[in-house]
Amino acid sequence: MDLNDLLHRHQVALMRAATAATPQARQSHDGTARCYEDKIETLRNLLGASGRMVAA
């Protein structure tokens, strides 16, 4: 997976969390987003990019 794909999937997970019908679904999507954040940070570090993702 490249960085753009990870960023896209992260954004989709955040949107799904924001519109989740139940607290359990929201929690699940939030967890998915956090997993993508970790993968994004790892890939950015490997590529030499600086900066940490900050939740809005």
PyMOL Python script that loads the backbone (N, CA, C, O; Angstrom):
from pymol import cmd

cmd.read_pdbstr("""\
ATOM      1  N   MET A   1       0.838  -1.170   0.000  1.00  0.00           N
ATOM      2  CA  MET A   1       0.000   0.000   0.000  1.00  0.00           C
ATOM      3  C   MET A   1       0.890   1.242   0.000  1.00  0.00           C
ATOM      4  O   MET A   1       1.842   1.332   0.775  1.00  0.00           O
ATOM      5  N   ASP A   2       0.577   2.187  -0.865  1.00  0.00           N
ATOM      6  CA  ASP A   2       1.370   3.408  -0.854  1.00  0.00           C
ATOM      7  C   ASP A   2       0.736   4.436   0.093  1.00  0.00           C
ATOM      8  O   ASP A   2      -0.356   4.229   0.622  1.00  0.00           O
ATOM      9  N   LEU A   3       1.443   5.529   0.287  1.00  0.00           N
ATOM     10  CA  LEU A   3       1.009   6.545   1.246  1.00  0.00           C
ATOM     11  C   LEU A   3      -0.361   7.118   0.893  1.00  0.00           C
ATOM     12  O   LEU A   3      -1.196   7.315   1.775  1.00  0.00           O
ATOM     13  N   ASN A   4      -0.595   7.384  -0.384  1.00  0.00           N
ATOM     14  CA  ASN A   4      -1.893   7.941  -0.776  1.00  0.00           C
ATOM     15  C   ASN A   4      -3.037   6.991  -0.449  1.00  0.00           C
ATOM     16  O   ASN A   4      -4.100   7.422  -0.002  1.00  0.00           O
ATOM     17  N   ASP A   5      -2.820   5.706  -0.669  1.00  0.00           N
ATOM     18  CA  ASP A   5      -3.849   4.717  -0.357  1.00  0.00           C
ATOM     19  C   ASP A   5      -4.128   4.689   1.144  1.00  0.00           C
ATOM     20  O   ASP A   5      -5.284   4.640   1.564  1.00  0.00           O
ATOM     21  N   LEU A   6      -3.074   4.720   1.944  1.00  0.00           N
ATOM     22  CA  LEU A   6      -3.247   4.738   3.399  1.00  0.00           C
ATOM     23  C   LEU A   6      -3.988   5.996   3.858  1.00  0.00           C
ATOM     24  O   LEU A   6      -4.881   5.925   4.703  1.00  0.00           O
ATOM     25  N   LEU A   7      -3.614   7.134   3.299  1.00  0.00           N
ATOM     26  CA  LEU A   7      -4.294   8.383   3.668  1.00  0.00           C
ATOM     27  C   LEU A   7      -5.769   8.338   3.295  1.00  0.00           C
ATOM     28  O   LEU A   7      -6.620   8.799   4.056  1.00  0.00           O
ATOM     29  N   HIS A   8      -6.070   7.786   2.135  1.00  0.00           N
ATOM     30  CA  HIS A   8      -7.466   7.656   1.705  1.00  0.00           C
ATOM     31  C   HIS A   8      -8.252   6.752   2.653  1.00  0.00           C
ATOM     32  O   HIS A   8      -9.346   7.104   3.096  1.00  0.00           O
ATOM     33  N   ARG A   9      -7.694   5.603   2.955  1.00  0.00           N
ATOM     34  CA  ARG A   9      -8.385   4.656   3.838  1.00  0.00           C
ATOM     35  C   ARG A   9      -8.579   5.244   5.235  1.00  0.00           C
ATOM     36  O   ARG A   9      -9.606   5.012   5.873  1.00  0.00           O
ATOM     37  N   HIS A  10      -7.589   6.008   5.708  1.00  0.00           N
ATOM     38  CA  HIS A  10      -7.698   6.669   7.002  1.00  0.00           C
ATOM     39  C   HIS A  10      -8.863   7.654   6.983  1.00  0.00           C
ATOM     40  O   HIS A  10      -9.672   7.677   7.911  1.00  0.00           O
ATOM     41  N   GLN A  11      -8.950   8.465   5.933  1.00  0.00           N
ATOM     42  CA  GLN A  11     -10.024   9.450   5.828  1.00  0.00           C
ATOM     43  C   GLN A  11     -11.392   8.774   5.765  1.00  0.00           C
ATOM     44  O   GLN A  11     -12.341   9.242   6.393  1.00  0.00           O
ATOM     45  N   VAL A  12     -11.501   7.695   5.026  1.00  0.00           N
ATOM     46  CA  VAL A  12     -12.772   6.965   4.929  1.00  0.00           C
ATOM     47  C   VAL A  12     -13.167   6.422   6.301  1.00  0.00           C
ATOM     48  O   VAL A  12     -14.335   6.497   6.683  1.00  0.00           O
ATOM     49  N   ALA A  13     -12.213   5.882   7.036  1.00  0.00           N
ATOM     50  CA  ALA A  13     -12.511   5.363   8.374  1.00  0.00           C
ATOM     51  C   ALA A  13     -13.002   6.479   9.292  1.00  0.00           C
ATOM     52  O   ALA A  13     -13.928   6.273  10.077  1.00  0.00           O
ATOM     53  N   LEU A  14     -12.385   7.667   9.197  1.00  0.00           N
ATOM     54  CA  LEU A  14     -12.835   8.799  10.007  1.00  0.00           C
ATOM     55  C   LEU A  14     -14.253   9.230   9.631  1.00  0.00           C
ATOM     56  O   LEU A  14     -15.063   9.540  10.505  1.00  0.00           O
ATOM     57  N   MET A  15     -14.549   9.248   8.343  1.00  0.00           N
ATOM     58  CA  MET A  15     -15.902   9.626   7.901  1.00  0.00           C
ATOM     59  C   MET A  15     -16.930   8.601   8.358  1.00  0.00           C
ATOM     60  O   MET A  15     -18.034   8.962   8.767  1.00  0.00           O
ATOM     61  N   ARG A  16     -16.572   7.333   8.290  1.00  0.00           N
ATOM     62  CA  ARG A  16     -17.492   6.285   8.745  1.00  0.00           C
ATOM     63  C   ARG A  16     -17.725   6.389  10.251  1.00  0.00           C
ATOM     64  O   ARG A  16     -18.840   6.180  10.727  1.00  0.00           O
ATOM     65  N   ALA A  17     -16.674   6.709  10.994  1.00  0.00           N
ATOM     66  CA  ALA A  17     -16.827   6.882  12.440  1.00  0.00           C
ATOM     67  C   ALA A  17     -17.755   8.050  12.741  1.00  0.00           C
ATOM     68  O   ALA A  17     -18.584   7.975  13.647  1.00  0.00           O
ATOM     69  N   ALA A  18     -17.614   9.121  11.981  1.00  0.00           N
ATOM     70  CA  ALA A  18     -18.425  10.317  12.222  1.00  0.00           C
ATOM     71  C   ALA A  18     -19.903  10.088  11.933  1.00  0.00           C
ATOM     72  O   ALA A  18     -20.758  10.770  12.498  1.00  0.00           O
ATOM     73  N   THR A  19     -20.208   9.142  11.066  1.00  0.00           N
ATOM     74  CA  THR A  19     -21.607   8.897  10.692  1.00  0.00           C
ATOM     75  C   THR A  19     -22.117   7.540  11.178  1.00  0.00           C
ATOM     76  O   THR A  19     -23.167   7.073  10.737  1.00  0.00           O
ATOM     77  N   ALA A  20     -21.377   6.918  12.077  1.00  0.00           N
ATOM     78  CA  ALA A  20     -21.755   5.589  12.567  1.00  0.00           C
ATOM     79  C   ALA A  20     -23.105   5.625  13.279  1.00  0.00           C
ATOM     80  O   ALA A  20     -23.437   6.586  13.973  1.00  0.00           O
ATOM     81  N   ALA A  21     -23.864   4.566  13.093  1.00  0.00           N
ATOM     82  CA  ALA A  21     -25.205   4.479  13.663  1.00  0.00           C
ATOM     83  C   ALA A  21     -25.204   4.095  15.138  1.00  0.00           C
ATOM     84  O   ALA A  21     -26.156   4.383  15.863  1.00  0.00           O
ATOM     85  N   THR A  22     -24.135   3.446  15.575  1.00  0.00           N
ATOM     86  CA  THR A  22     -24.073   2.990  16.964  1.00  0.00           C
ATOM     87  C   THR A  22     -22.711   3.345  17.567  1.00  0.00           C
ATOM     88  O   THR A  22     -21.734   3.537  16.842  1.00  0.00           O
ATOM     89  N   PRO A  23     -22.656   3.429  18.878  1.00  0.00           N
ATOM     90  CA  PRO A  23     -21.353   3.667  19.520  1.00  0.00           C
ATOM     91  C   PRO A  23     -20.335   2.569  19.217  1.00  0.00           C
ATOM     92  O   PRO A  23     -19.141   2.841  19.093  1.00  0.00           O
ATOM     93  N   GLN A  24     -20.809   1.335  19.099  1.00  0.00           N
ATOM     94  CA  GLN A  24     -19.905   0.225  18.797  1.00  0.00           C
ATOM     95  C   GLN A  24     -19.308   0.371  17.406  1.00  0.00           C
ATOM     96  O   GLN A  24     -18.120   0.112  17.210  1.00  0.00           O
ATOM     97  N   ALA A  25     -20.114   0.781  16.447  1.00  0.00           N
ATOM     98  CA  ALA A  25     -19.614   0.986  15.089  1.00  0.00           C
ATOM     99  C   ALA A  25     -18.623   2.148  15.068  1.00  0.00           C
ATOM    100  O   ALA A  25     -17.586   2.077  14.408  1.00  0.00           O
ATOM    101  N   ARG A  26     -18.948   3.213  15.792  1.00  0.00           N
ATOM    102  CA  ARG A  26     -18.038   4.365  15.858  1.00  0.00           C
ATOM    103  C   ARG A  26     -16.695   3.942  16.439  1.00  0.00           C
ATOM    104  O   ARG A  26     -15.645   4.315  15.916  1.00  0.00           O
ATOM    105  N   GLN A  27     -16.723   3.176  17.502  1.00  0.00           N
ATOM    106  CA  GLN A  27     -15.493   2.705  18.140  1.00  0.00           C
ATOM    107  C   GLN A  27     -14.682   1.829  17.187  1.00  0.00           C
ATOM    108  O   GLN A  27     -13.456   1.925  17.146  1.00  0.00           O
ATOM    109  N   SER A  28     -15.347   0.995  16.440  1.00  0.00           N
ATOM    110  CA  SER A  28     -14.669   0.126  15.488  1.00  0.00           C
ATOM    111  C   SER A  28     -13.974   0.945  14.398  1.00  0.00           C
ATOM    112  O   SER A  28     -12.811   0.700  14.077  1.00  0.00           O
ATOM    113  N   HIS A  29     -14.686   1.909  13.836  1.00  0.00           N
ATOM    114  CA  HIS A  29     -14.104   2.749  12.784  1.00  0.00           C
ATOM    115  C   HIS A  29     -12.976   3.622  13.324  1.00  0.00           C
ATOM    116  O   HIS A  29     -11.979   3.844  12.637  1.00  0.00           O
ATOM    117  N   ASP A  30     -13.129   4.116  14.547  1.00  0.00           N
ATOM    118  CA  ASP A  30     -12.051   4.881  15.173  1.00  0.00           C
ATOM    119  C   ASP A  30     -10.799   4.014  15.331  1.00  0.00           C
ATOM    120  O   ASP A  30      -9.681   4.475  15.096  1.00  0.00           O
ATOM    121  N   GLY A  31     -10.995   2.774  15.725  1.00  0.00           N
ATOM    122  CA  GLY A  31      -9.867   1.855  15.858  1.00  0.00           C
ATOM    123  C   GLY A  31      -9.183   1.600  14.529  1.00  0.00           C
ATOM    124  O   GLY A  31      -7.956   1.538  14.450  1.00  0.00           O
ATOM    125  N   THR A  32      -9.981   1.453  13.491  1.00  0.00           N
ATOM    126  CA  THR A  32      -9.420   1.266  12.147  1.00  0.00           C
ATOM    127  C   THR A  32      -8.608   2.485  11.741  1.00  0.00           C
ATOM    128  O   THR A  32      -7.516   2.355  11.188  1.00  0.00           O
ATOM    129  N   ALA A  33      -9.140   3.670  12.016  1.00  0.00           N
ATOM    130  CA  ALA A  33      -8.425   4.909  11.681  1.00  0.00           C
ATOM    131  C   ALA A  33      -7.093   4.975  12.423  1.00  0.00           C
ATOM    132  O   ALA A  33      -6.082   5.373  11.843  1.00  0.00           O
ATOM    133  N   ARG A  34      -7.081   4.589  13.699  1.00  0.00           N
ATOM    134  CA  ARG A  34      -5.838   4.606  14.477  1.00  0.00           C
ATOM    135  C   ARG A  34      -4.804   3.634  13.893  1.00  0.00           C
ATOM    136  O   ARG A  34      -3.610   3.933  13.873  1.00  0.00           O
ATOM    137  N   CYS A  35      -5.262   2.491  13.427  1.00  0.00           N
ATOM    138  CA  CYS A  35      -4.343   1.535  12.792  1.00  0.00           C
ATOM    139  C   CYS A  35      -3.716   2.144  11.542  1.00  0.00           C
ATOM    140  O   CYS A  35      -2.519   1.991  11.299  1.00  0.00           O
ATOM    141  N   TYR A  36      -4.539   2.836  10.752  1.00  0.00           N
ATOM    142  CA  TYR A  36      -4.000   3.493   9.559  1.00  0.00           C
ATOM    143  C   TYR A  36      -3.043   4.616   9.942  1.00  0.00           C
ATOM    144  O   TYR A  36      -2.045   4.832   9.255  1.00  0.00           O
ATOM    145  N   GLU A  37      -3.327   5.337  11.029  1.00  0.00           N
ATOM    146  CA  GLU A  37      -2.410   6.388  11.491  1.00  0.00           C
ATOM    147  C   GLU A  37      -1.038   5.799  11.791  1.00  0.00           C
ATOM    148  O   GLU A  37      -0.016   6.380  11.426  1.00  0.00           O
ATOM    149  N   ASP A  38      -1.016   4.654  12.452  1.00  0.00           N
ATOM    150  CA  ASP A  38       0.254   3.999  12.781  1.00  0.00           C
ATOM    151  C   ASP A  38       1.005   3.608  11.511  1.00  0.00           C
ATOM    152  O   ASP A  38       2.215   3.809  11.408  1.00  0.00           O
ATOM    153  N   LYS A  39       0.274   3.045  10.542  1.00  0.00           N
ATOM    154  CA  LYS A  39       0.915   2.632   9.284  1.00  0.00           C
ATOM    155  C   LYS A  39       1.432   3.842   8.514  1.00  0.00           C
ATOM    156  O   LYS A  39       2.508   3.789   7.919  1.00  0.00           O
ATOM    157  N   ILE A  40       0.668   4.927   8.525  1.00  0.00           N
ATOM    158  CA  ILE A  40       1.082   6.150   7.845  1.00  0.00           C
ATOM    159  C   ILE A  40       2.345   6.705   8.483  1.00  0.00           C
ATOM    160  O   ILE A  40       3.285   7.087   7.785  1.00  0.00           O
ATOM    161  N   GLU A  41       2.366   6.750   9.802  1.00  0.00           N
ATOM    162  CA  GLU A  41       3.542   7.263  10.501  1.00  0.00           C
ATOM    163  C   GLU A  41       4.772   6.411  10.202  1.00  0.00           C
ATOM    164  O   GLU A  41       5.856   6.945   9.968  1.00  0.00           O
ATOM    165  N   THR A  42       4.609   5.101  10.210  1.00  0.00           N
ATOM    166  CA  THR A  42       5.726   4.205   9.906  1.00  0.00           C
ATOM    167  C   THR A  42       6.247   4.449   8.504  1.00  0.00           C
ATOM    168  O   THR A  42       7.457   4.551   8.296  1.00  0.00           O
ATOM    169  N   LEU A  43       5.346   4.543   7.544  1.00  0.00           N
ATOM    170  CA  LEU A  43       5.766   4.754   6.162  1.00  0.00           C
ATOM    171  C   LEU A  43       6.418   6.123   5.989  1.00  0.00           C
ATOM    172  O   LEU A  43       7.417   6.244   5.279  1.00  0.00           O
ATOM    173  N   ARG A  44       5.873   7.140   6.620  1.00  0.00           N
ATOM    174  CA  ARG A  44       6.490   8.473   6.548  1.00  0.00           C
ATOM    175  C   ARG A  44       7.899   8.453   7.124  1.00  0.00           C
ATOM    176  O   ARG A  44       8.805   9.073   6.568  1.00  0.00           O
ATOM    177  N   ASN A  45       8.088   7.755   8.219  1.00  0.00           N
ATOM    178  CA  ASN A  45       9.426   7.645   8.811  1.00  0.00           C
ATOM    179  C   ASN A  45      10.391   6.937   7.860  1.00  0.00           C
ATOM    180  O   ASN A  45      11.544   7.345   7.723  1.00  0.00           O
ATOM    181  N   LEU A  46       9.918   5.875   7.205  1.00  0.00           N
ATOM    182  CA  LEU A  46      10.759   5.148   6.250  1.00  0.00           C
ATOM    183  C   LEU A  46      11.127   6.032   5.075  1.00  0.00           C
ATOM    184  O   LEU A  46      12.223   5.916   4.526  1.00  0.00           O
ATOM    185  N   LEU A  47      10.216   6.919   4.685  1.00  0.00           N
ATOM    186  CA  LEU A  47      10.456   7.804   3.544  1.00  0.00           C
ATOM    187  C   LEU A  47      11.231   9.067   3.934  1.00  0.00           C
ATOM    188  O   LEU A  47      11.624   9.856   3.075  1.00  0.00           O
ATOM    189  N   GLY A  48      11.443   9.244   5.231  1.00  0.00           N
ATOM    190  CA  GLY A  48      12.177  10.408   5.694  1.00  0.00           C
ATOM    191  C   GLY A  48      11.332  11.663   5.840  1.00  0.00           C
ATOM    192  O   GLY A  48      11.868  12.763   5.975  1.00  0.00           O
ATOM    193  N   ALA A  49      10.028  11.508   5.815  1.00  0.00           N
ATOM    194  CA  ALA A  49       9.126  12.656   5.996  1.00  0.00           C
ATOM    195  C   ALA A  49       9.006  12.956   7.470  1.00  0.00           C
ATOM    196  O   ALA A  49       9.057  12.050   8.302  1.00  0.00           O
ATOM    197  N   SER A  50       8.846  14.221   7.797  1.00  0.00           N
ATOM    198  CA  SER A  50       8.722  14.595   9.204  1.00  0.00           C
ATOM    199  C   SER A  50       7.289  14.986   9.497  1.00  0.00           C
ATOM    200  O   SER A  50       6.485  15.210   8.592  1.00  0.00           O
ATOM    201  N   GLY A  51       6.991  15.062  10.775  1.00  0.00           N
ATOM    202  CA  GLY A  51       5.665  15.489  11.198  1.00  0.00           C
ATOM    203  C   GLY A  51       4.795  14.338  11.600  1.00  0.00           C
ATOM    204  O   GLY A  51       4.772  13.293  10.950  1.00  0.00           O
ATOM    205  N   ARG A  52       4.089  14.537  12.664  1.00  0.00           N
ATOM    206  CA  ARG A  52       3.166  13.529  13.199  1.00  0.00           C
ATOM    207  C   ARG A  52       1.763  13.924  12.820  1.00  0.00           C
ATOM    208  O   ARG A  52       1.434  15.110  12.777  1.00  0.00           O
ATOM    209  N   MET A  53       0.925  12.929  12.543  1.00  0.00           N
ATOM    210  CA  MET A  53      -0.473  13.206  12.244  1.00  0.00           C
ATOM    211  C   MET A  53      -1.134  13.751  13.495  1.00  0.00           C
ATOM    212  O   MET A  53      -0.896  13.260  14.599  1.00  0.00           O
ATOM    213  N   VAL A  54      -1.955  14.756  13.320  1.00  0.00           N
ATOM    214  CA  VAL A  54      -2.653  15.383  14.435  1.00  0.00           C
ATOM    215  C   VAL A  54      -4.143  15.277  14.168  1.00  0.00           C
ATOM    216  O   VAL A  54      -4.625  15.671  13.106  1.00  0.00           O
ATOM    217  N   ALA A  55      -4.867  14.741  15.141  1.00  0.00           N
ATOM    218  CA  ALA A  55      -6.327  14.635  14.999  1.00  0.00           C
ATOM    219  C   ALA A  55      -6.942  16.019  15.039  1.00  0.00           C
ATOM    220  O   ALA A  55      -6.547  16.879  15.826  1.00  0.00           O
ATOM    221  N   ALA A  56      -7.914  16.209  14.174  1.00  0.00           N
ATOM    222  CA  ALA A  56      -8.597  17.517  14.111  1.00  0.00           C
ATOM    223  C   ALA A  56      -9.676  17.606  15.153  1.00  0.00           C
ATOM    224  O   ALA A  56     -10.356  18.628  15.252  1.00  0.00           O
TER     225      ALA A  56
END
""", "prot")
cmd.dss("prot")
cmd.show_as("cartoon", "prot")
cmd.util.cbc("prot")
cmd.orient("prot")
